[in-house]
């Protein structure tokens, strides 16, 4: 009888653990799907006054320092040099390369279009997974998805029939480089020697990336373009939203999900982000929402669905 009670207790503990883990995963995905989709518009508002790289540096350094303090407050885990080395490399790829490309491009590219082009990240995951050692050869379905994705992006930015003539090619190039570096950083982040605490790891990456962004801002002269007279309630609100929700909550959720469910499932945020960004850009920032953008949205998101095959992804490892 005692053995039976022990088994029942263990089973209940296991079920509660699974439910808790599932709730964490659902909450983390909700942060990626909804909050990250809205950050494109917030970035647009913030860089209207703040120099883009200085804004990104301030946002991530502030969020990283706050999160690092609280994650280390009652922790006994020892942080060593190799942890910081990995954090600076990953932060450089994800934040200086990835987010830096985004904030630069959004000076010239509408926030909704930016989110659409950023949804190319899963395409880079496929390519990296193919060319890396012990990589997996893509299936015909995956190749089809990649081709459809490139078709959608070409349709969006091509100058034919009144299409992409108002979209900066420099901005598009920066976004393509940003998506590549973000994918590289995401893959690399799963192989690094990082602290056991994912909150500490995310905080260190934000500090590393923020410091590199600040150095880049100073070197390029971006930091010296700041004009204090331009500070407004709209700017403060956008900045607070970015560092609190976009960085502390969503970025931490992203790093945690990469380790918990893998890059393929995590990349499914690309289904929703463009829709949220396009709608909010049209509703609050006066950005154009025409048939070309709507059609490109459908094509690009379809490509991500084809590549990721969500039914297959979420049938695996549900726990």
N, C-alpha and C positions, 0 to 999 in steps of 0.2 A: 504493500500500500504506500509506504514511504517512497519507494522507487517510482511508483506511478505519479505521485504528487510532484516529485522532482522533475520528471519528464514533462508534466503539464506546465510547471513553472518555467522550465527552459524554453518550451514552445511559445509560451506567452511573451517571454522576454525577446525571443527571436522575432515574433510577429510585430511587437512594438518597435523593435529596432528597424525592421523593414519599413514600417509605416513612417517612422521619423525620417529615415533616409529618403523615402519617396517624397515626403513633404518638402525636404530641403532641395531636392532636385527640381521639383515643380516650381518652387519659389525662385530658385536661381534662374531657371529658364524664363520665368515671367519677367525678371529684371532685364535679361538680355533682349527678349522679344519686344517689350514695350518701352522700357527706359532708354535703351540704346537707340531705338528708332527716333526718339524725341531729342537726343543730344545734338543731332545735326542742325536743327533749327536753333538750339541754344548756342552752339558754336557760331553760327551766322550772326546772332545778336551780339555775342561777346567780342568777336574780332572786328565788328564795326567800329569799335573804339580802341580795344587793346591790340597791340601787335600780335600776330597769330602765334609765333613760337614762344613769346614771353607769356602769353595767356596759357598755352598748354603746359609750359614749364611750371608756372605758378599753381595751376590746377593740380597737377600730379604730385608735385613736391609737397604741397599743403596736405593733400589727402593721404599721401604716403607716410608723412611724419606723424599725423594724428593716428592713423591705423597702426603704425609700428609701435607707438607708445602704448596703446591699449592692448595690442597682441602680446607685448613683452612684459606688461605690468606684473603678471603673476606667473610668468613662464620661467622654467628652470633650464630650458634648452639653450645650449651654447651656440652662439652665432660666430662662425669663423670666416677667415678671408675668402675661402673658396665659395662660400654662400654669397658674399657680396660680389665676387667676380661674376658668378652666374647671373646674379640679379642685374648687374650693369649690362651684360651682354643681352639678356632677354629684354630688359627695359629699353635698351637701345634699338633693338629690332622692332618691338611692338609699339613703343611710344614715340621715340625719335623718328624712326623710319615709317611706322604705320600711321600713328595719329598725327605726326608732324606733316606727313604728306596730305592728310585730310584737311588740317587747318590751313595749310598753304593753298590748297586747291579751292577751298570754299571762299577765298577772296574773289574767285572768278567763275565758279560753278555753283548753280543753285543747290540748296541743301538736299532736295528730293533727288536730283540727278546724281549728286555725290553718293547718296545711299544706294542708288541703283548700281552704280559702277563698283562700289565697295562690295556688293553682293557677289562679285567675282571671286571672293576668297575661296569658296569651296572648289573652284576650278583649279586654283593653285595647289590646294590640298591633294587633288587627284594627281597632278603633274609631279609634285614632290614625292608622293607615295610611290610613284612609278619609277622615278630615276634614282631614288636613294637606295643604298645597299639593302638587300633583302626586301626590296619594295614589291608591291603587288601590281601585276600587269592589269591595266584597266579593261573592263568588259566592253562589249559593243554598246551596251546601254550607257555606260559611263562616257565613252567617246562621243556618243550621240548627244549627251547632256552638255559636254564641253562645247561641241560645235554649235548647239542651240544657244548656249550662253554667249559665245562670241558673236553670233548672228544678232542677238538682241542688243548687245553693246554697240555693234557697228550701226545698227538701225537707229539707235538713240543718238549717236554723235555724228553720223554721216551728214554731209552738207546738202545732200540731194533732197529735192522736194521740200525745201524750207525746214530742214531738220536741224543739224548741229552747227549751223553757221554762227550762232550766238554762244556756243560753248567753247571755252578756251582750250586749245590743244595742249598748252602747257599744264593746265589744270588736270586734264584727262591723263596726261603722261605721269604727273605726280601721283594721281590716284592709282594708276596701274602699278607703279613702283611701290606705293604704300600697301596695296593688297598683297603683293608678292612678299614684302618684308614682314608683314603681319602673319602670313601663313608660315614663313620660315621660323619666326619667333614662336609661334604657337606649337609647331612641331618640336622645336628645340627645347621649349619649356618643359616638355614631358621627359626629357633625358638628362636634365641638369641635376647637380648636387644641391638641392634646396632644403631649407628647414622643413621639419615635419609639419609644422603649422602652416596651412595654406594662407591664413590671414597674414602671417609674418612674411611669407614668400611674396605675396601680392604687394604688401607694403614696401618691401625692399625693392621690388621691380619698379614700383611707382617712384620711389626715391631715386633709383638709378636712372630711369628714363627721364625724370624731371630735371635732374642735374645735367644730363647730356643735352636736353632741350634748352636749358638755360645757357650753357656754354655755346651751343649753336646759335642761339638768339644774339648773344653778345658778339660772336665772331662775325656774323653776317650783318650786324648793325641793326637788327630787328628790335632789340631791346631799347635802343635809344630813340625810337619813334613814339614812345609812350607819352601821351599828353594828359596830365592829371585833370585838366579842365573838361575832358570828355567823359568823366565818371558820371554815371546816372543810375537811377533806381533800376532801369531795365538791364544795364550792364551788371550791376551787383547781383540782381536776381539770376541772370543767366550764368554768371560765374559760380555762385553758390550752388545752383542746380547741377552744374557740371562736376564740381569737385565732390559734392556730397552724393548725388545719385549716380552720375555718370562714372565717377572714379571709385569712390569708397565702396559703393554697393555693387554696381554692375561689373566693374573690372575685377573685383574680388570674386564675384560669382563666376565670371568667365574663367579665371585661373583655376578655381575649385572644380568647375565642370570639366575642364580639359583633363584633369587628373582623375576625376570620378567616372565620367562616361566616355571620354575619348574625344578626339578632335572632330570626327565625322558627325557625331550627334550634336556636339556643341555648335558646329557650323550651321546648324539648321536655323539659327537666329536670322540668317540671311533670307528666309522665307518672308519674315514679317517686317523687319526693319525698313526696307524700302517703301512698303505700303504706308507705314506710320509716318515716315519722313516726308514722303510726297504729299500726303494729306495735310500734315501740319504746316508744311511749307506753303501750301496753297491757302490754307485757312488763316494763318497768322502772319506770314511773311510776304504775302502777295506774289508768290511765285506762280509761274504759268503751269496750268494743268491741261494739256491738250491731248488729242488723240494719239499723237506719236509717243508721248510719255506713258500714257496708259497702255498702249500696245507693247512698248518696250518693257514695261513693268511685268506684264503677263508673260512675255517671252523669257525674260531673264529669270524670273521666279520659277517658271516651268523647268528651266535648265537645272536649277538648283535641286528641285524635287526629283528630276530624273537622275541626277548624279548621286544624291544622298539616299534615294529610295527609302523614305521615312518609315514605311510599313515594315521593311526588313530591319531597319535600325532599331526600332522600338519594340520589336518582338524579341530582340536579343538582350540578355542581361537586364531584365526589367528591375531587378533589385538593385 
